[in-house]
């Protein structure tokens, strides 16, 4: 999935949905650090890519992530 067309806020929202449904352990979260290289946008993309591989589409579109309600302030 190409996430280059997503804005920073969209990356944040999509990754938040994905993280909300995954088992958040040190091991699970650290897997994204290898591709991020101290870049938060790359970290968000890695989280989204994991979700897409697991569920087939963006968290807002399919799977348990689509049921997550975000509070937008």
N, C-alpha and C positions, 0 to 999 in steps of 0.2 A: 504494500500500500504506500502510495506517495503522500507523505505528510508535508511536503514543502509548500503546498498552497494554503496551509492552515496558519492563521494568525497566532501570535503568542498566546492570546487569551483562549483561543480554541484549543491549542495544544494543552494548556493548563486544565481546561475543563474536561477534555477527553481523557487525559491521564488521571485526573481525579476520579472519574467514573471507573476507570480500569482498576486503580488502586483500591477503591472501595469494595471491590468484589474479590480481590485476591487475598490469599492468606499472607499477611504482612509479617514476614520473619526477616531476620538479618540476611539470611541466605537468599531469599526471594528478592529482596530490595537491592542487595549488592550486585546481583546479576546485571543490573542496568548501569552500574558505575563503570563497567569495563568499556562500554561503548560511548559513554558520555564525556569522559576525559575533562571533567570540571566545567562542562557546558550544560546549563540547565535545559536549554532547548533540545539538545541531543538526548538528555535524560528523559524528557517528556516523550520524545519520539520513540525511544527504546521501549518505554512502558506501553505505548500505543501499539507498537509492532508486536510485542508479546501478546497483547489482547487480540489483535487481528489474527495472529497465528492460532490462537486458542479458540476464538469464537467466530472468525470469518469476516468481520467488518468492524467499523468504529464502535466504540462503547456506546455512543449515543444512538446507534442504529440497530444493534442486535445484542442478544445475550443478556446476562444479568445487569450489565452496565446501563442498558437502556431504561432500566427501572429505577436507577439511582436518581434521586431528586437533589439538585444542587441549589444552594442559596446564593443568589447573585447579588452582590452588594456594590 
